[in-house]
């Protein structure tokens, strides 16, 4: 293989359920992912966190900031008055209207960071967001403020979920989602870097709305037109009853898991000259 590109392949949603976490750990052991983001507000996080220890130094582990699934780790009377997070739609509308409670979000960021360190025994390597919420207007400011207050500037990197328009247009699978996120996250990279945080350069891995699309097509598209320091996201996992209660459309996770374990994925990496790395090495 002639090395052409280094890619951080990040499995999102560690801790979402036991089965999802188990699938990600299997991939980490097989060298088929190089990072994972933890949903530290979910009950499964503390159960699954010890499983990461054997992979220390092999994969990076970060916080998958969650404001849309499950319950916050502390009171959020405005954002989550009933004790559970709102769906993504209302959160986006609040962000665009400038109506999100910045103080509540800042405090929840700090709680999710503390829950990470308490269970993992080490600081996070990076922070990103479940459904990219960390990059939304009104959320990003709270995130940057909370992390800077804890001295994390220059110590962890933040995932920029945007990419160049020409790159997005070259990836037919998930293109619509990517373009929406590009708009919603406009200015995130500049704000993060101004606050002293490093970010990736290039982002892909958006799945289509039609979950029956073959994962091979998703990943073949994801590695087209990669940026200088790219991150590719994925959402693999096994399925359990807990996952079915959270999301009835679960078929894509085991399909992604099987593809990432396959010879076809190894061949894709080899053909494209891609090495999976745990950090943003140029």
Secondary structure, DSSP 8 states (H G I E B T S, - for coil): ----EEEEEEEEEETS-HHHHHHHHHHHHTT--SEEEE-TTSHHHHHHHGGGGGGBTTBEEEEEE-SSSS--SS--TTT-TTSS---HHHHHHHHHHT-S-HHHHHHHHHHHHHHHHHHHSS--SEEEEGGGGGGSTTTHHHHHHHHHHTT-TTTSEE------HHHHHT--TTHHHHHHHHHHTTTHHHHHHHTT-EE-B-EE----SSTTS-HHHHHHHHTSS--TBEEEEE------HHHHHH-S--HHHHHHHHHHTSHHHHHHHHHHTEEE-SS---
